[in-house]
């Protein structure tokens, strides 16, 4: 691994190389804004100039020009032999306080701000589809061989000596404080999330995060908007907690907010995966994100933003998280480490509005106390030392190459006109089939006749109208293994080819 690959944290700054504004000016404005809003807190170390040049796809001289300008303005400071940092003390004139007016704090002037009845009882009563192995093309699995096990064990050895009885006794219900700080800093710089570490609640993964949200914010019978198609696990958790699901269609811009607001029941909760819709892969447009925030503010709905694999973007600039666009605090943001580290690594997090943090921490303790403390401590070190950001960069590059290999193989089997959409992000692709096809039957045939594992698309639909398709994962497999999988898939290429959708690269 190159030296530059292991430095710093990811920084999300939109760059438009076709714009009239010079690149250095766009980056200067982006970094300055991130510092002013607190997304990059004082003392944060920036990646090296080489790493940033690589990240943005620009020359190192341009990055040097950016650093010089921001240093002159008082935002950055350099230390010989150590690197470049956000200035520890920023003049008040250089900061922007992204808070609600004092008169509005603590006031509930719109509906559904209170906890659900189940959530209230939980807080006050403190006493009281598919079984799969990593076989091409199993989706939703990282490559277990790429996990940095030696580094992890070294950090585990270093950290275990600090695991004293005092630390165990003082562990917060919300999770290990240094890890919560690391997460807040990461999502602030990489995803545009506006929060401090007190709003971060550590969980054992996305399922527990969503279950906790439903317990606290839903009452039985409450309407819930869920993307159609949508994540089966989310559907199960919401239904188990008494929510009534109202499917909302998605298109190439994500959840269709405007049409749903005119035809669907006003929801108490809206579940969405805007960075990459699961399973079709669409990225919610900025206009749709803003429309969703405005709708939630007016109607008093909660938005649950599932950012399950935002790290895997291969082209274009990442859009800011919905949470960062929501100054009134209607959004609960969920993230997980299982997609980029290990599926058995049961650590995730939920970022809640500031006024609900204590309630969520209390409920977290009652439901499951807290996740493994030693794993939280090791992950904290992994993130604070810049190793997590370096791992993301390396895995993202691997996945981009593997995606290209899979697409080339499919084009070789079915021709260049294969109608595959939304390949800018994610770790799987969807091969759309005609409505007359039976994707479940075809998936079973592929396992028994070709030894290839795929997942049918139709079970992700809750309504009667169900699109047919095959979901193929690529993240867990080397390029050679993908080639082998394509060779096996070729045994049924004729049968699959006659069932391919002819509608083109549409989504929804």
The 8 nearest C-alpha neighbors of each residue, nearest first, counted from 0:
[[1, 2, 4, 5, 3, 393, 389, 390],
 [0, 2, 4, 3, 5, 50, 6, 389],
 [3, 1, 4, 5, 0, 6, 50, 49],
 [2, 4, 50, 1, 5, 6, 49, 47],
 [3, 5, 389, 1, 2, 6, 50, 0],
 [6, 4, 389, 3, 2, 386, 385, 7],
 [7, 5, 46, 385, 3, 4, 389, 47],
 [6, 8, 46, 385, 45, 44, 388, 9],
 [7, 9, 388, 385, 46, 10, 6, 185],
 [8, 10, 189, 388, 188, 11, 7, 185],
 [11, 9, 189, 188, 12, 8, 190, 185],
 [10, 12, 189, 188, 190, 9, 13, 317],
 [11, 13, 29, 10, 14, 26, 30, 316],
 [14, 12, 316, 11, 15, 317, 29, 318],
 [15, 13, 16, 12, 25, 316, 22, 26],
 [14, 16, 17, 18, 13, 22, 25, 316],
 [15, 17, 18, 14, 22, 21, 19, 20],
 [18, 16, 15, 19, 20, 14, 21, 22],
 [17, 19, 15, 20, 16, 21, 22, 14],
 [18, 20, 21, 17, 16, 15, 22, 25],
 [19, 21, 18, 22, 24, 25, 23, 15],
 [22, 20, 24, 23, 19, 25, 18, 16],
 [23, 21, 25, 24, 26, 20, 16, 14],
 [22, 24, 26, 25, 21, 65, 61, 27],
 [23, 25, 27, 21, 22, 26, 28, 20],
 [26, 24, 22, 28, 23, 27, 29, 14],
 [25, 27, 29, 23, 28, 24, 30, 22],
 [26, 28, 24, 30, 29, 25, 65, 31],
 [29, 27, 31, 25, 26, 30, 32, 24],
 [28, 30, 26, 32, 27, 31, 12, 25],
 [31, 29, 33, 27, 32, 28, 26, 34],
 [30, 32, 28, 34, 29, 33, 27, 35],
 [31, 33, 35, 29, 30, 34, 28, 36],
 [34, 32, 38, 30, 36, 31, 35, 39],
 [35, 33, 39, 37, 31, 32, 36, 38],
 [36, 34, 94, 32, 95, 37, 33, 31],
 [37, 35, 33, 34, 95, 38, 32, 97],
 [36, 38, 34, 40, 39, 35, 33, 193],
 [37, 39, 187, 33, 188, 36, 34, 40],
 [38, 40, 34, 37, 33, 188, 43, 41],
 [39, 41, 37, 43, 38, 42, 34, 85],
 [42, 40, 87, 85, 86, 43, 39, 88],
 [41, 43, 85, 87, 84, 86, 44, 40],
 [44, 42, 85, 84, 41, 40, 39, 45],
 [43, 45, 84, 83, 42, 7, 85, 46],
 [46, 44, 7, 84, 83, 47, 43, 8],
 [47, 45, 7, 6, 50, 51, 8, 48],
 [46, 48, 50, 49, 51, 45, 6, 3],
 [47, 49, 51, 50, 62, 59, 52, 46],
 [48, 50, 52, 47, 51, 59, 53, 3],
 [51, 49, 3, 53, 47, 52, 48, 46],
 [52, 50, 54, 48, 53, 49, 46, 55],
 [53, 51, 57, 49, 59, 55, 50, 54],
 [52, 54, 56, 50, 51, 55, 49, 57],
 [53, 55, 51, 52, 56, 50, 57, 9],
 [56, 54, 52, 57, 53, 51, 14, 50],
 [55, 57, 53, 52, 54, 58, 51, 59],
 [58, 56, 52, 55, 59, 53, 61, 62],
 [59, 57, 60, 61, 52, 62, 56, 53],
 [58, 60, 62, 52, 61, 49, 48, 63],
 [61, 59, 63, 58, 62, 64, 48, 57],
 [60, 62, 64, 59, 63, 58, 23, 65],
 [61, 63, 65, 59, 64, 60, 48, 66],
 [64, 62, 60, 66, 65, 61, 67, 59],
 [63, 65, 61, 67, 62, 66, 60, 68],
 [66, 64, 62, 68, 63, 67, 27, 23],
 [67, 65, 63, 69, 68, 64, 70, 62],
 [66, 68, 70, 64, 65, 69, 63, 71],
 [67, 69, 71, 65, 70, 66, 64, 72],
 [70, 68, 72, 66, 71, 74, 67, 75],
 [69, 71, 75, 67, 73, 72, 68, 74],
 [70, 72, 68, 69, 73, 67, 74, 75],
 [73, 71, 69, 70, 74, 68, 75, 67],
 [74, 72, 70, 71, 75, 69, 86, 89],
 [73, 75, 69, 86, 70, 72, 85, 89],
 [76, 74, 70, 85, 86, 84, 69, 73],
 [75, 77, 84, 86, 70, 83, 85, 78],
 [78, 76, 83, 82, 84, 79, 75, 81],
 [79, 77, 81, 82, 80, 83, 76, 84],
 [78, 80, 81, 77, 82, 83, 76, 84],
 [79, 81, 82, 78, 77, 83, 47, 84],
 [82, 80, 78, 79, 83, 77, 84, 44],
 [83, 81, 78, 77, 80, 79, 84, 47],
 [82, 84, 77, 45, 76, 44, 78, 75],
 [85, 83, 44, 76, 43, 42, 45, 75],
 [84, 86, 75, 42, 41, 43, 74, 76],
 [87, 85, 75, 74, 76, 41, 88, 42],
 [88, 86, 41, 42, 85, 89, 84, 40],
 [89, 87, 86, 90, 41, 42, 85, 74],
 [90, 88, 91, 86, 93, 87, 74, 73],
 [89, 91, 92, 93, 88, 94, 73, 74],
 [92, 90, 93, 94, 89, 95, 88, 96],
 [91, 93, 90, 94, 95, 89, 35, 96],
 [94, 92, 91, 90, 35, 89, 95, 74],
 [95, 93, 35, 91, 92, 96, 36, 89],
 [94, 96, 35, 36, 97, 93, 37, 92],
 [95, 97, 98, 94, 36, 35, 37, 99],
 [98, 96, 95, 36, 99, 326, 193, 37],
 [99, 97, 96, 100, 326, 101, 104, 327],
 [98, 100, 101, 103, 104, 97, 326, 327],
 [99, 101, 102, 103, 98, 104, 97, 96],
 [102, 100, 104, 103, 99, 98, 105, 106],
 [101, 103, 100, 104, 106, 99, 105, 98],
 [104, 102, 101, 100, 106, 99, 105, 107],
 [105, 103, 101, 106, 102, 99, 100, 107],
 [104, 106, 103, 107, 354, 102, 101, 108],
 [105, 107, 104, 103, 108, 102, 109, 112],
 [108, 106, 109, 112, 105, 110, 113, 103],
 [107, 109, 106, 110, 112, 103, 105, 299],
 [108, 110, 107, 299, 112, 111, 297, 298],
 [111, 109, 299, 112, 108, 298, 107, 113],
 [110, 112, 299, 113, 300, 109, 267, 114],
 [113, 111, 110, 107, 114, 109, 299, 108],
 [114, 112, 111, 115, 216, 110, 107, 119],
 [113, 115, 216, 215, 118, 119, 116, 112],
 [116, 114, 216, 118, 217, 218, 117, 215],
 [115, 117, 119, 118, 218, 120, 114, 215],
 [118, 116, 120, 115, 119, 214, 121, 215],
 [215, 117, 119, 115, 121, 214, 116, 120],
 [118, 120, 116, 122, 121, 117, 114, 115],
 [121, 119, 117, 123, 118, 122, 124, 116],
 [122, 120, 118, 119, 124, 123, 117, 362],
 [121, 123, 119, 362, 120, 124, 361, 118],
 [122, 124, 120, 125, 121, 119, 126, 118],
 [125, 123, 127, 126, 121, 122, 120, 119],
 [124, 126, 127, 123, 122, 365, 121, 361],
 [127, 125, 124, 365, 123, 121, 122, 364],
 [126, 124, 125, 121, 123, 365, 120, 122],
 [129, 130, 231, 458, 131, 232, 454, 455],
 [128, 130, 131, 454, 132, 455, 137, 453],
 [131, 129, 128, 132, 137, 133, 452, 454],
 [132, 130, 129, 133, 137, 134, 452, 138],
 [131, 133, 134, 137, 130, 452, 135, 140],
 [134, 132, 137, 135, 131, 475, 140, 136],
 [133, 135, 137, 132, 136, 452, 451, 131],
 [136, 134, 137, 484, 451, 452, 133, 481],
 [135, 137, 472, 471, 452, 453, 134, 138],
 [136, 138, 472, 135, 452, 453, 134, 133],
 [472, 139, 137, 140, 471, 427, 136, 473],
 [140, 138, 472, 426, 141, 137, 338, 427],
 [139, 141, 475, 138, 474, 142, 338, 342],
 [142, 140, 475, 474, 338, 143, 339, 341],
 [475, 141, 143, 144, 145, 474, 476, 140],
 [142, 144, 145, 146, 141, 341, 475, 340],
 [145, 143, 142, 146, 147, 475, 148, 141],
 [146, 144, 143, 142, 147, 394, 141, 148],
 [145, 147, 148, 144, 143, 340, 341, 142],
 [148, 146, 150, 149, 145, 151, 390, 144],
 [147, 149, 151, 150, 146, 152, 145, 153],
 [150, 148, 152, 151, 147, 153, 154, 146],
 [149, 151, 153, 148, 152, 147, 154, 155],
 [150, 152, 148, 154, 149, 153, 155, 147],
 [153, 151, 155, 149, 154, 150, 148, 156],
 [152, 154, 150, 156, 155, 151, 149, 157],
 [155, 153, 157, 151, 156, 152, 158, 377],
 [154, 156, 152, 158, 153, 157, 377, 159],
 [157, 155, 153, 154, 159, 158, 152, 160],
 [158, 156, 154, 155, 159, 160, 153, 161],
 [157, 159, 155, 160, 161, 156, 154, 377],
 [160, 158, 162, 161, 156, 157, 155, 373],
 [159, 161, 158, 162, 157, 156, 163, 155],
 [162, 160, 159, 158, 163, 157, 166, 376],
 [163, 161, 159, 160, 166, 164, 158, 167],
 [164, 162, 165, 166, 161, 167, 160, 159],
 [163, 165, 167, 166, 168, 162, 169, 161],
 [164, 166, 168, 163, 167, 169, 162, 170],
 [167, 165, 169, 163, 168, 164, 170, 162],
 [168, 166, 164, 170, 165, 169, 163, 162],
 [169, 167, 165, 166, 170, 164, 171, 163],
 [168, 170, 166, 167, 165, 171, 164, 172],
 [171, 169, 167, 168, 166, 175, 172, 174],
 [172, 170, 173, 174, 169, 175, 176, 369],
 [171, 173, 364, 360, 174, 369, 368, 363],
 [172, 174, 200, 360, 171, 201, 363, 199],
 [175, 173, 201, 171, 172, 176, 200, 369],
 [174, 176, 178, 177, 170, 375, 179, 171],
 [175, 177, 179, 178, 174, 180, 171, 196],
 [178, 176, 180, 179, 175, 379, 181, 376],
 [179, 177, 379, 181, 180, 176, 175, 182],
 [178, 180, 176, 182, 196, 177, 181, 199],
 [179, 181, 196, 177, 183, 178, 182, 184],
 [182, 180, 178, 184, 179, 183, 185, 383],
 [181, 183, 185, 179, 184, 180, 186, 178],
 [184, 182, 180, 196, 186, 181, 185, 187],
 [183, 185, 187, 181, 182, 186, 180, 188],
 [186, 184, 182, 187, 188, 183, 189, 181],
 [187, 185, 190, 189, 183, 192, 188, 184],
 [188, 186, 38, 192, 191, 184, 185, 190],
 [187, 189, 10, 38, 185, 186, 191, 39],
 [190, 188, 10, 11, 186, 9, 187, 185],
 [191, 189, 186, 192, 319, 320, 187, 188],
 [190, 192, 187, 319, 323, 320, 188, 189],
 [193, 191, 323, 187, 190, 186, 322, 320],
 [194, 192, 323, 187, 191, 38, 322, 195],
 [195, 193, 192, 183, 198, 196, 187, 350],
 [194, 196, 197, 198, 183, 193, 180, 199],
 [195, 197, 180, 179, 199, 198, 183, 194],
 [196, 198, 199, 195, 356, 179, 353, 200],
 [197, 199, 196, 350, 351, 356, 353, 195],
 [200, 198, 350, 196, 197, 179, 349, 201],
 [199, 201, 173, 349, 348, 174, 350, 202],
 [202, 200, 348, 174, 173, 347, 199, 349],
 [203, 201, 347, 348, 204, 346, 208, 370],
 [202, 204, 346, 345, 347, 370, 207, 201],
 [205, 203, 347, 346, 202, 345, 207, 206],
 [204, 206, 208, 207, 335, 347, 209, 334],
 [207, 205, 209, 208, 204, 210, 232, 233],
 [206, 208, 210, 209, 205, 204, 211, 203],
 [209, 207, 205, 211, 206, 210, 349, 202],
 [208, 210, 212, 206, 211, 207, 213, 205],
 [209, 211, 207, 213, 212, 208, 236, 214],
 [210, 212, 214, 208, 209, 213, 207, 215],
 [213, 211, 209, 215, 210, 214, 216, 208],
 [214, 212, 217, 210, 216, 215, 211, 209],
 [215, 213, 211, 118, 212, 216, 117, 217],
 [118, 214, 216, 212, 213, 115, 114, 217],
 [215, 217, 115, 114, 213, 212, 214, 118],
 [218, 216, 213, 115, 214, 215, 221, 219],
 [217, 219, 115, 221, 116, 220, 117, 241],
 [220, 218, 241, 221, 242, 217, 240, 243],
 [219, 221, 242, 243, 241, 218, 222, 217],
 [220, 222, 242, 219, 218, 243, 267, 217],
 [223, 221, 243, 266, 267, 242, 244, 220],
 [224, 222, 244, 268, 266, 269, 243, 245],
 [223, 225, 269, 245, 246, 244, 270, 266],
 [226, 224, 246, 270, 247, 245, 269, 223],
 [225, 227, 229, 247, 228, 246, 248, 271],
 [228, 226, 248, 229, 246, 247, 460, 249],
 [227, 229, 460, 459, 226, 461, 230, 278],
 [230, 228, 226, 227, 459, 277, 231, 225],
 [229, 231, 233, 232, 277, 459, 234, 278],
 [230, 232, 234, 233, 459, 229, 235, 458],
 [233, 231, 235, 234, 230, 236, 206, 237],
 [234, 232, 236, 235, 230, 231, 237, 209],
 [233, 235, 231, 237, 232, 236, 238, 230],
 [234, 236, 232, 238, 233, 237, 239, 231],
 [237, 235, 239, 233, 238, 234, 210, 240],
 [238, 236, 240, 242, 234, 239, 235, 233],
 [237, 239, 242, 241, 235, 240, 236, 234],
 [240, 238, 236, 237, 241, 235, 242, 234],
 [241, 239, 237, 238, 242, 213, 236, 214],
 [240, 242, 219, 238, 239, 220, 243, 237],
 [243, 241, 238, 221, 237, 220, 219, 240],
 [244, 242, 222, 220, 223, 221, 241, 238],
 [243, 245, 223, 224, 222, 242, 246, 225],
 [244, 246, 224, 223, 225, 247, 243, 222],
 [247, 245, 225, 227, 226, 224, 244, 248],
 [248, 246, 226, 227, 225, 224, 259, 245],
 [247, 249, 227, 255, 226, 254, 246, 507],
 [250, 248, 254, 253, 507, 255, 227, 226],
 [249, 251, 507, 506, 253, 252, 254, 255],
 [250, 252, 506, 281, 253, 505, 249, 282],
 [253, 251, 283, 284, 250, 282, 281, 254],
 [252, 254, 283, 249, 250, 281, 251, 282],
 [253, 255, 249, 256, 248, 226, 250, 247],
 [256, 254, 249, 257, 248, 258, 259, 253],
 [255, 257, 259, 258, 254, 260, 291, 287],
 [258, 256, 260, 259, 255, 261, 290, 287],
 [257, 259, 261, 260, 256, 255, 262, 263],
 [260, 258, 262, 263, 256, 261, 257, 255],
 [261, 259, 257, 258, 262, 263, 256, 265],
 [260, 262, 259, 258, 263, 257, 264, 256],
 [261, 263, 259, 260, 258, 264, 257, 265],
 [264, 262, 259, 260, 261, 265, 245, 266],
 [263, 265, 266, 262, 222, 260, 245, 259],
 [264, 266, 263, 267, 298, 222, 260, 300],
 [267, 265, 222, 223, 268, 264, 300, 224],
 [266, 268, 300, 222, 223, 301, 221, 265],
 [267, 269, 301, 223, 266, 300, 302, 224],
 [270, 268, 224, 302, 223, 303, 301, 225],
 [271, 269, 303, 225, 302, 224, 304, 268],
 [270, 272, 304, 273, 305, 303, 226, 269],
 [271, 273, 305, 276, 304, 275, 274, 306],
 [272, 274, 283, 275, 282, 276, 271, 253],
 [275, 273, 282, 309, 272, 306, 283, 276],
 [276, 274, 280, 282, 273, 281, 272, 277],
 [277, 275, 280, 272, 281, 273, 278, 279],
 [278, 276, 279, 280, 230, 229, 275, 272],
 [277, 279, 280, 276, 229, 230, 228, 459],
 [280, 278, 277, 276, 281, 429, 506, 507],
 [279, 281, 276, 275, 421, 278, 277, 282],
 [282, 280, 276, 251, 275, 421, 253, 279],
 [283, 281, 275, 274, 273, 253, 252, 284],
 [284, 282, 253, 252, 273, 287, 281, 274],
 [283, 285, 252, 287, 286, 282, 288, 253],
 [284, 286, 288, 287, 289, 283, 318, 319],
 [285, 287, 289, 284, 288, 290, 283, 291],
 [286, 288, 290, 284, 285, 289, 291, 283],
 [289, 287, 285, 291, 290, 286, 321, 292],
 [288, 290, 292, 286, 291, 287, 293, 285],
 [291, 289, 287, 293, 288, 292, 294, 286],
 [290, 292, 294, 288, 289, 293, 287, 295],
 [293, 291, 289, 295, 294, 290, 325, 296],
 [294, 292, 290, 296, 291, 295, 289, 297],
 [293, 295, 291, 297, 296, 292, 298, 290],
 [296, 294, 300, 292, 298, 299, 293, 297],
 [295, 297, 293, 299, 294, 298, 292, 329],
 [298, 296, 294, 295, 299, 293, 109, 300],
 [297, 299, 295, 300, 296, 294, 265, 110],
 [298, 300, 110, 295, 296, 111, 297, 109],
 [301, 299, 295, 267, 268, 298, 266, 302],
 [300, 302, 268, 329, 330, 267, 269, 295],
 [303, 301, 330, 269, 268, 329, 331, 270],
 [302, 304, 270, 331, 330, 269, 332, 271],
 [305, 303, 332, 271, 272, 333, 331, 306],
 [304, 306, 272, 333, 307, 271, 303, 332],
 [307, 305, 334, 309, 308, 333, 272, 304],
 [306, 308, 334, 305, 335, 309, 333, 338],
 [309, 307, 310, 306, 311, 338, 425, 275],
 [308, 310, 311, 274, 306, 307, 312, 275],
 [311, 309, 308, 312, 391, 395, 339, 425],
 [312, 310, 425, 424, 309, 395, 308, 313],
 [311, 313, 424, 423, 314, 310, 425, 309],
 [314, 312, 423, 424, 399, 311, 315, 395],
 [315, 313, 423, 312, 316, 424, 317, 422],
 [314, 316, 317, 313, 423, 312, 13, 14],
 [315, 317, 13, 318, 314, 14, 12, 11],
 [318, 316, 319, 315, 11, 13, 312, 190],
 [317, 319, 316, 320, 285, 274, 190, 13],
 [320, 318, 191, 190, 321, 323, 317, 324],
 [319, 321, 322, 323, 190, 191, 192, 318],
 [320, 322, 324, 323, 288, 325, 319, 304],
 [323, 321, 325, 320, 324, 330, 192, 332],
 [322, 324, 192, 193, 321, 320, 325, 191],
 [325, 323, 321, 322, 326, 320, 289, 292],
 [324, 326, 322, 323, 327, 328, 292, 321],
 [327, 325, 328, 324, 99, 323, 98, 97],
 [326, 328, 325, 329, 296, 99, 330, 352],
 [329, 327, 352, 330, 326, 325, 322, 353],
 [328, 330, 301, 327, 302, 325, 295, 296],
 [331, 329, 302, 322, 328, 303, 301, 332],
 [330, 332, 303, 351, 350, 304, 302, 333],
 [331, 333, 304, 350, 349, 303, 330, 305],
 [334, 332, 349, 305, 348, 306, 304, 350],
 [333, 335, 306, 348, 307, 347, 349, 305],
 [336, 334, 347, 337, 204, 307, 205, 348],
 [335, 337, 338, 339, 340, 347, 346, 334],
 [336, 338, 342, 341, 340, 344, 339, 335],
 [339, 337, 336, 340, 141, 342, 341, 308],
 [338, 340, 337, 336, 141, 341, 391, 394],
 [341, 339, 337, 336, 338, 146, 342, 141],
 [340, 342, 337, 344, 343, 338, 143, 339],
 [343, 341, 337, 344, 338, 140, 340, 345],
 [344, 342, 341, 345, 337, 340, 346, 336],
 [345, 343, 341, 342, 337, 346, 340, 336],
 [344, 346, 203, 204, 343, 337, 347, 342],
 [347, 345, 203, 204, 202, 344, 336, 335],
 [348, 346, 335, 204, 202, 203, 334, 336],
 [349, 347, 201, 202, 334, 200, 333, 335],
 [348, 350, 333, 200, 332, 199, 208, 351],
 [351, 349, 199, 332, 198, 331, 200, 333],
 [350, 352, 331, 198, 356, 349, 353, 355],
 [353, 351, 328, 355, 354, 356, 198, 331],
 [352, 354, 356, 355, 198, 351, 197, 328],
 [353, 355, 352, 356, 357, 105, 351, 358],
 [356, 354, 358, 353, 352, 357, 359, 351],
 [355, 357, 359, 198, 353, 358, 354, 351],
 [358, 356, 360, 359, 355, 361, 354, 353],
 [357, 359, 361, 355, 360, 356, 362, 122],
 [358, 360, 362, 356, 361, 357, 363, 355],
 [361, 359, 173, 363, 357, 172, 358, 362],
 [360, 362, 358, 364, 363, 359, 122, 357],
 [361, 363, 359, 365, 364, 360, 122, 366],
 [362, 364, 360, 366, 361, 365, 359, 368],
 [368, 365, 363, 172, 361, 362, 367, 366],
 [366, 364, 362, 363, 367, 368, 125, 361],
 [365, 367, 363, 364, 362, 368, 211, 121],
 [366, 368, 364, 365, 369, 363, 370, 362],
 [364, 369, 367, 365, 363, 172, 366, 370],
 [370, 368, 367, 172, 364, 174, 371, 202],
 [369, 371, 203, 372, 202, 346, 201, 368],
 [372, 370, 374, 373, 375, 369, 346, 203],
 [371, 373, 375, 374, 370, 376, 175, 369],
 [372, 374, 376, 375, 371, 377, 159, 162],
 [375, 373, 377, 376, 372, 371, 378, 370],
 [374, 376, 372, 378, 373, 377, 379, 175],
 [375, 377, 373, 379, 374, 378, 372, 380],
 [376, 378, 374, 380, 379, 375, 155, 154],
 [379, 377, 381, 375, 380, 376, 374, 382],
 [378, 380, 178, 376, 382, 377, 381, 375],
 [379, 381, 383, 377, 378, 382, 384, 376],
 [382, 380, 378, 386, 379, 384, 387, 383],
 [381, 383, 387, 379, 385, 380, 384, 386],
 [382, 384, 380, 385, 381, 379, 181, 386],
 [385, 383, 382, 386, 381, 380, 387, 7],
 [386, 384, 7, 382, 383, 388, 387, 6],
 [387, 385, 389, 381, 388, 384, 382, 5],
 [386, 388, 382, 390, 389, 385, 381, 391],
 [387, 389, 391, 8, 390, 386, 385, 9],
 [388, 390, 5, 386, 392, 4, 387, 391],
 [391, 389, 387, 393, 388, 392, 386, 394],
 [390, 392, 388, 394, 389, 393, 395, 387],
 [393, 391, 395, 389, 390, 394, 396, 388],
 [392, 394, 390, 396, 395, 391, 389, 397],
 [395, 393, 397, 391, 396, 392, 398, 390],
 [394, 396, 398, 392, 397, 393, 311, 391],
 [395, 397, 399, 393, 394, 398, 392, 400],
 [398, 396, 394, 400, 395, 399, 401, 393],
 [399, 397, 401, 395, 400, 474, 396, 402],
 [398, 400, 402, 396, 401, 397, 395, 313],
 [401, 399, 403, 397, 398, 402, 404, 396],
 [402, 400, 398, 404, 403, 399, 478, 473],
 [401, 403, 399, 405, 404, 400, 398, 473],
 [402, 404, 406, 400, 401, 405, 407, 399],
 [405, 403, 401, 407, 402, 406, 408, 400],
 [406, 404, 408, 402, 407, 403, 409, 401],
 [405, 407, 409, 403, 408, 404, 410, 402],
 [408, 406, 410, 404, 405, 409, 403, 411],
 [407, 409, 411, 405, 406, 410, 485, 404],
 [410, 408, 412, 406, 411, 407, 413, 405],
 [409, 411, 414, 415, 407, 413, 412, 408],
 [410, 412, 408, 409, 414, 413, 407, 415],
 [413, 411, 409, 410, 414, 408, 492, 489],
 [412, 414, 410, 411, 409, 496, 417, 415],
 [415, 413, 410, 416, 411, 412, 417, 409],
 [416, 414, 410, 417, 413, 411, 409, 407],
 [417, 415, 414, 418, 410, 413, 503, 419],
 [416, 418, 415, 419, 414, 413, 410, 409],
 [419, 417, 504, 503, 416, 420, 431, 500],
 [418, 420, 504, 417, 430, 429, 431, 421],
 [419, 421, 504, 422, 418, 505, 506, 429],
 [422, 420, 280, 281, 423, 424, 419, 279],
 [421, 423, 424, 420, 428, 425, 280, 419],
 [424, 422, 313, 314, 421, 312, 425, 315],
 [425, 423, 312, 311, 422, 313, 275, 421],
 [424, 426, 311, 427, 308, 312, 275, 280],
 [425, 427, 474, 472, 473, 139, 398, 311],
 [428, 426, 472, 471, 425, 473, 138, 470],
 [427, 429, 471, 470, 472, 430, 422, 426],
 [430, 428, 470, 469, 431, 471, 419, 468],
 [429, 431, 469, 468, 419, 470, 432, 428],
 [432, 430, 468, 500, 429, 499, 467, 469],
 [431, 433, 499, 500, 468, 467, 498, 436],
 [432, 434, 500, 435, 436, 499, 498, 467],
 [433, 435, 436, 467, 466, 432, 500, 465],
 [434, 436, 433, 437, 498, 467, 432, 438],
 [437, 435, 433, 434, 498, 438, 432, 467],
 [438, 436, 440, 439, 441, 435, 467, 434],
 [437, 439, 441, 455, 440, 467, 468, 442],
 [440, 438, 442, 455, 441, 437, 443, 457],
 [439, 441, 443, 438, 442, 437, 444, 455],
 [440, 442, 438, 444, 443, 439, 437, 445],
 [443, 441, 439, 445, 444, 440, 453, 438],
 [444, 442, 440, 446, 441, 445, 439, 447],
 [443, 445, 441, 447, 446, 442, 448, 440],
 [446, 444, 449, 442, 451, 448, 443, 447],
 [447, 445, 450, 451, 443, 444, 452, 449],
 [446, 448, 444, 445, 450, 449, 443, 451],
 [447, 449, 445, 444, 446, 450, 451, 490],
 [450, 448, 445, 451, 487, 446, 447, 488],
 [449, 451, 446, 447, 448, 445, 452, 487],
 [452, 450, 446, 445, 449, 135, 136, 453],
 [453, 451, 136, 137, 446, 135, 134, 450],
 [454, 452, 471, 136, 137, 470, 442, 469],
 [453, 455, 470, 469, 442, 456, 471, 452],
 [456, 454, 469, 438, 439, 457, 468, 470],
 [455, 457, 468, 469, 458, 467, 459, 470],
 [456, 458, 467, 459, 465, 466, 460, 455],
 [459, 457, 460, 456, 455, 461, 231, 465],
 [460, 458, 228, 457, 229, 231, 456, 230],
 [461, 459, 228, 458, 462, 457, 465, 227],
 [460, 462, 459, 246, 463, 227, 228, 458],
 [463, 461, 464, 460, 465, 246, 227, 228],
 [462, 464, 465, 461, 460, 466, 457, 458],
 [465, 463, 462, 466, 460, 461, 457, 434],
 [466, 464, 457, 460, 463, 467, 462, 434],
 [465, 467, 457, 434, 468, 464, 456, 432],
 [466, 468, 432, 457, 438, 456, 434, 431],
 [469, 467, 431, 432, 456, 430, 438, 455],
 [468, 470, 455, 430, 429, 456, 454, 453],
 [471, 469, 429, 454, 453, 428, 455, 430],
 [472, 470, 136, 427, 453, 428, 138, 429],
 [138, 471, 473, 427, 136, 137, 426, 474],
 [472, 474, 475, 476, 427, 426, 402, 401],
 [475, 473, 426, 398, 141, 476, 472, 142],
 [142, 476, 474, 141, 140, 473, 133, 477],
 [477, 475, 480, 474, 473, 481, 142, 478],
 [478, 476, 480, 479, 481, 401, 475, 474],
 [477, 479, 481, 480, 401, 482, 404, 476],
 [480, 478, 482, 477, 481, 483, 476, 484],
 [481, 479, 483, 477, 482, 478, 476, 484],
 [480, 482, 484, 478, 483, 479, 485, 476],
 [481, 483, 479, 485, 480, 484, 478, 486],
 [484, 482, 480, 486, 481, 485, 479, 487],
 [483, 485, 481, 487, 486, 482, 135, 488],
 [484, 486, 488, 482, 487, 483, 408, 489],
 [485, 487, 483, 489, 484, 488, 482, 490],
 [488, 486, 484, 489, 485, 449, 490, 483],
 [487, 489, 485, 490, 486, 491, 484, 449],
 [488, 490, 492, 486, 491, 487, 485, 412],
 [491, 489, 488, 487, 492, 449, 486, 493],
 [490, 492, 489, 494, 493, 488, 495, 449],
 [493, 491, 489, 495, 494, 490, 496, 488],
 [494, 492, 496, 495, 491, 497, 490, 489],
 [493, 495, 491, 496, 492, 497, 498, 490],
 [494, 496, 492, 498, 493, 497, 491, 499],
 [497, 495, 493, 498, 499, 494, 492, 413],
 [496, 498, 495, 494, 499, 493, 492, 500],
 [497, 499, 495, 496, 432, 433, 436, 500],
 [500, 498, 432, 496, 433, 497, 431, 501],
 [499, 501, 433, 432, 431, 502, 498, 503],
 [500, 502, 503, 499, 433, 418, 432, 431],
 [503, 501, 500, 504, 505, 418, 433, 431],
 [504, 502, 418, 501, 505, 500, 419, 417],
 [503, 505, 418, 420, 419, 506, 502, 421],
 [506, 504, 503, 420, 507, 251, 502, 250],
 [505, 507, 250, 251, 504, 279, 420, 281],
 [506, 250, 249, 248, 505, 251, 279, 228]]
